[in-house]
Amino acid sequence: MKYEELNKVLYENFGASSKSAYNILQLAVDQDIQSIHKLVDESGHSFRFVREIIYTLDNDITLMNDHLVISKDLKLLLKNRRIGVELESNSTQGFINIVKSIVENFTQDDADLDHISAVPETCYDRATFLMDNFDIEVCNILFVGDHDLSSITLALLAQHYKLNYNIFVVDIDDNVLSYIQEISNEYGLSIVTSHSDFRYSIPKIYHGKMDVVFTDPPYTPEGISVFINRSLQCMKNNSFSTLIISYKAAEMSNMLGVYVQKEIIKRSLYISQIIPNFNRYYAAEALGYRSDLYLCRLTPATFKYLKNPTYPNKIYTHGTNSVESKSKDIELSDLLDSIDKVTNKKLTEDPIYIIESDRGTNYTGNLKINKMPLRRFIDNTIEGKLNVNKDGLIVFDCAGFSRSYQFRPLLLCGFNEYFCVFTKEQAKALAQNKIVDFIRSGYNIEKITNDTEVNIFHFKQKPKITNNNCKLFLLMLLNVRSGLKNSFVKAITTTFDKTKNEARELFDSLPFKNEQKILLFNLPLHSIVRLSKVLKALHI
């Protein structure tokens, strides 16, 4: 039997616990254990688990009553192939210094998203913990939020040992995702990243695919609830799948800890282990700069809870979307008065579309308007289900969303102009985001109010961009991350009846600088299906 064959058999039968199964076999060989009861005692694993491992490998292990006989081939394999993290002390410090330089170069903390960075030593500890307990060569590992850049540390460690890996990251912050891809390109890593606001969705491509999910969520019951639900959606439905949560309650806040732990228990998750003070942070003095590590395993009842989940909008401890914050309202009449000064549309004649989240800003007034959630507006528009007048006034209220750049999907709809309403904090975040530079390539952007609490921006398409090129540019804008021209070419040739040369010409015809194209045109293979649907809907 080859190592890859053994790995595959153990993974197919024991999922995220395949590494534990491998370690048990290695223990039996190293200590020449010939009794199943002694193997159970020495390994600390249950009799049923150990027996199942033996039954699974019945061609190489014979069990007669209590007596174990392991084949020579399997013994030789287990003696020669060891997997684990055994860096020498000087190598460890050198590795941590690399991680430290990567972490320190990324300084864009967002208090509105409860960003508090873990120290490099914690990123290293997380990576070694994952490698010691899970076979990363076969397990799918997802980070639900990764401002700490733990995914990079794990990938670098796997690269050091020349191991394959399957690492995925989903985050709301495009700055985090872009930086992960930037570092991945620099060090030759392969980390799949996706953008998502967990209060509304998590990409379906991850649903039911993950063996291990790691998350360091907002430390509120609401935040824990949302992040756990989204994590569970992505996990394989078996008893070996593992959810790892970073959390801690202060000594004098025991009830808050109880409320959070209730969110874990009511989903029928089994807390198999709690490692106290595992994580250390640069800030978080209220928690002693530390948090614990919860290891949770799934039960048959876990997924029943996901049939009717709830996703609160305010889940953070700080900022506009904190649990204690209040929504900022704006009168419709004031909004339209500001817009009327800069638009040529006749507000009394042309239709008005107010796009907002379900928990967004409340509008009052007597005018009859069309108001709907963002997702329904976009789906209906690009699929032709909604008769939207292209001459209508499009107003998107971003106040109900956590990030200012949630308006990007509206660019798919092909309107010449639209207006966005931002809170003060969102407007500030938008001004600092590099996405704005790309948007300015296709749109003129003007701030039309100076209100300290509410800001209205006018986006108007530049005439120099051709219709098809503009649509393609806007589509790619939804996938801003580092990548190569070949990704775009492969996506186009796979999806449409076009040759590689035609795809390259299409890429080259776009009126943007090469460095912008490299950032704009990374399309992972899992995006091809969505790309096909959207481009066909746009008749490109």
Long-range contacts (C-beta under 8 A, 24 or more apart in sequence): 1-60, 1-73, 1-74, 1-77, 2-77, 3-77, 3-81, 6-57, 6-74, 6-77, 7-135, 7-137, 7-138, 8-138, 9-56, 9-57, 10-53, 10-56, 10-135, 11-135, 11-138, 11-139, 13-52, 13-56, 14-52, 14-53, 14-56, 14-240, 15-139, 15-211, 15-236, 15-238, 15-240, 15-241, 16-134, 16-139, 16-211, 16-212, 16-240, 16-241, 16-242, 17-49, 17-240, 18-134, 18-135, 18-138, 18-139, 18-240, 19-83, 19-132, 19-133, 19-134, 19-135, 19-139, 20-45, 20-49, 20-133, 21-49, 21-53, 22-83, 22-135, 24-50, 24-53, 25-53, 25-57, 25-70, 25-74, 25-78, 26-78, 26-82, 28-68, 28-70, 29-70, 29-74, 29-75, 29-78, 29-79, 30-78, 30-79, 33-68, 34-67, 34-68, 34-69, 35-66, 35-67, 35-68, 36-63, 36-66, 36-68, 37-66, 39-68, 83-131, 83-135, 83-137, 83-161, 83-163, 84-131, 84-132, 85-127, 85-128, 85-131, 85-132, 85-157, 85-161, 87-160, 92-124, 95-124, 95-156, 95-157, 95-160, 96-120, 96-121, 96-124, 98-156, 99-123, 99-124, 99-149, 99-152, 99-153, 99-156, 102-149, 102-152, 102-183, 103-148, 103-149, 106-149, 106-176, 106-179, 108-173, 108-175, 108-176, 108-432, 109-147, 110-147, 110-173, 110-429, 111-318, 111-319, 112-316, 112-318, 112-319, 112-320, 112-321, 112-322, 112-402, 112-425, 112-429, 113-147, 113-172, 113-173, 113-218, 113-316, 113-319, 113-402, 114-218, 114-219, 114-223, 114-316, 114-317, 114-318, 115-147, 115-173, 116-281, 116-282, 116-283, 116-284, 117-147, 117-148, 117-281, 117-282, 117-283, 118-148, 118-150, 118-216, 118-279, 118-280, 118-281, 118-282, 119-280, 119-281, 119-282, 120-153, 121-280, 122-148, 122-278, 122-279, 122-280, 122-281, 123-148, 123-149, 123-150, 123-152, 123-153, 124-153, 124-157, 125-278, 125-279, 126-150, 126-153, 126-154, 126-214, 126-279, 127-153, 127-154, 127-156, 127-157, 128-157, 129-278, 129-293, 130-154, 130-212, 130-214, 131-157, 131-158, 131-161, 134-211, 134-212, 134-242, 136-163, 136-164, 136-165, 136-166, 136-167, 137-163, 137-164, 137-165, 138-166, 139-166, 139-211, 139-212, 140-166, 140-168, 140-209, 140-210, 140-211, 140-212, 141-165, 141-166, 141-167, 141-168, 141-210, 141-211, 141-212, 141-213, 141-214, 142-168, 142-169, 142-170, 142-206, 142-210, 142-212, 142-213, 142-214, 142-231, 142-234, 143-167, 143-168, 143-169, 143-170, 143-171, 143-213, 143-214, 143-215, 144-170, 144-198, 144-202, 144-213, 144-214, 144-215, 144-217, 144-227, 144-230, 144-231, 144-234, 145-170, 145-171, 145-172, 145-198, 145-215, 145-216, 145-217, 145-227, 146-171, 146-176, 146-180, 147-171, 147-173, 147-176, 147-216, 148-216, 149-176, 149-179, 149-180, 149-183, 150-214, 151-180, 151-191, 152-180, 152-183, 152-184, 152-187, 152-189, 152-191, 155-184, 155-187, 155-189, 155-190, 155-191, 156-187, 156-189, 159-187, 159-188, 159-189, 165-190, 167-191, 167-192, 168-192, 168-193, 168-194, 168-206, 168-210, 169-193, 169-194, 170-194, 170-195, 170-196, 170-198, 170-202, 170-203, 170-206, 170-230, 171-195, 171-196, 172-196, 172-197, 172-198, 172-402, 172-403, 173-403, 174-405, 174-433, 174-435, 174-480, 174-481, 175-433, 175-434, 177-481, 178-434, 178-480, 178-481, 178-482, 178-519, 181-481, 181-482, 181-483, 181-522, 182-482, 184-482, 185-482, 192-524, 192-526, 193-481, 196-230, 197-401, 197-402, 197-403, 197-406, 198-226, 198-227, 198-230, 198-311, 199-226, 199-311, 199-312, 199-313, 199-315, 199-402, 200-311, 200-357, 200-375, 202-230, 202-233, 202-234, 205-526, 206-233, 206-234, 207-233, 207-234, 208-233, 208-234, 208-235, 208-236, 208-237, 209-234, 209-236, 210-234, 210-235, 210-236, 210-241, 211-235, 211-236, 211-240, 211-241, 211-242, 212-241, 212-242, 212-243, 212-244, 213-242, 213-243, 213-244, 214-244, 215-243, 215-244, 215-245, 215-246, 216-245, 216-246, 216-279, 216-291, 217-245, 217-246, 217-247, 218-315, 218-316, 218-317, 219-247, 219-248, 219-249, 219-260, 219-317, 220-260, 220-315, 220-316, 220-317, 220-323, 221-256, 221-259, 221-260, 221-262, 221-263, 222-312, 222-314, 222-315, 222-323, 223-315, 223-316, 223-317, 224-260, 224-263, 224-264, 225-263, 225-310, 225-312, 225-315, 226-311, 226-312, 226-315, 228-263, 228-264, 228-267, 228-269, 229-267, 229-306, 229-309, 229-311, 232-267, 232-298, 232-302, 232-303, 232-305, 232-306, 233-306, 235-298, 237-298, 237-302, 237-303, 238-298, 239-297, 239-298, 239-299, 240-297, 241-297, 241-298, 242-272, 242-295, 242-296, 242-297, 243-269, 243-295, 243-296, 243-297, 243-298, 244-293, 244-294, 244-295, 244-296, 245-293, 245-294, 245-296, 246-278, 246-279, 246-291, 246-292, 246-293, 246-294, 247-291, 247-292, 247-294, 248-277, 248-287, 248-290, 248-291, 248-292, 249-287, 250-286, 250-287, 250-288, 264-294, 264-296, 266-305, 267-302, 267-305, 268-299, 268-300, 268-301, 268-302, 268-304, 268-305, 269-296, 269-297, 269-298, 269-299, 269-302, 270-296, 270-297, 270-298, 270-299, 271-295, 271-296, 272-296, 272-297, 313-357, 313-358, 313-359, 313-400, 316-402, 319-425, 320-399, 320-402, 320-423, 320-425, 320-426, 321-402, 327-359, 327-360, 327-361, 327-362, 327-399, 327-400, 328-361, 328-399, 328-423, 328-453, 328-454, 329-361, 329-362, 329-363, 329-364, 330-361, 330-363, 330-421, 330-454, 331-363, 331-364, 331-365, 332-363, 332-364, 332-365, 332-367, 332-369, 333-365, 335-363, 335-395, 335-421, 335-456, 336-367, 338-448, 338-449, 338-456, 339-393, 339-395, 339-419, 339-448, 339-456, 339-458, 341-448, 342-446, 342-448, 342-458, 343-393, 343-417, 343-419, 343-458, 345-391, 345-392, 345-393, 347-393, 350-389, 350-391, 350-392, 350-393, 351-389, 351-391, 351-392, 351-393, 352-392, 352-393, 352-395, 353-377, 353-388, 353-392, 353-393, 353-394, 353-395, 354-395, 354-397, 355-394, 355-395, 355-396, 355-397, 355-410, 356-396, 356-397, 356-399, 356-400, 357-397, 357-400, 357-401, 358-400, 359-400, 360-397, 360-399, 360-400, 360-401, 361-397, 361-399, 361-400, 361-421, 363-397, 374-406, 374-409, 374-410, 377-410, 377-413, 378-409, 378-410, 378-412, 378-413, 381-413, 382-412, 382-413, 382-534, 382-537, 382-538, 383-537, 384-537, 388-413, 390-414, 390-415, 390-416, 393-419, 394-418, 394-419, 395-419, 395-420, 395-421, 396-420, 396-421, 397-421, 398-422, 398-423, 398-426, 399-423, 399-426, 399-454, 403-429, 404-429, 404-430, 404-433, 405-430, 405-433, 405-435, 408-435, 408-477, 408-478, 409-478, 411-439, 411-474, 411-477, 411-478, 412-471, 412-474, 412-475, 412-478, 412-534, 412-538, 414-470, 414-471, 414-538, 415-461, 416-460, 416-461, 417-458, 417-459, 417-460, 417-461, 418-459, 419-448, 419-456, 419-457, 419-458, 419-459, 420-456, 420-457, 420-459, 421-454, 421-455, 421-456, 422-454, 422-455, 422-456, 422-457, 423-453, 423-454, 423-455, 424-452, 424-453, 424-454, 424-455, 426-455, 427-455, 427-457, 430-457, 435-477, 435-480, 438-477, 438-480, 438-512, 438-516, 438-519, 438-520, 439-477, 441-473, 441-511, 441-512, 441-516, 442-470, 442-473, 442-474, 464-511, 465-511, 468-540, 469-509, 469-510, 469-511, 471-538, 471-540, 472-506, 472-510, 472-535, 472-540, 473-510, 473-512, 473-520, 475-531, 475-534, 475-535, 475-538, 476-520, 476-521, 476-523, 477-520, 479-520, 479-521, 479-522, 479-523, 479-527, 480-519, 480-520, 481-519, 481-522, 482-518, 482-519, 482-522, 483-518, 483-519, 483-521, 483-522, 483-523, 484-518, 484-521, 484-522, 485-517, 485-518, 485-521, 487-521, 487-522, 487-523, 487-524, 488-521, 488-522, 488-523, 490-523, 490-525, 491-523, 491-525, 491-527, 491-528, 491-531, 494-528, 495-528, 495-531, 495-532, 495-535, 496-532, 496-535
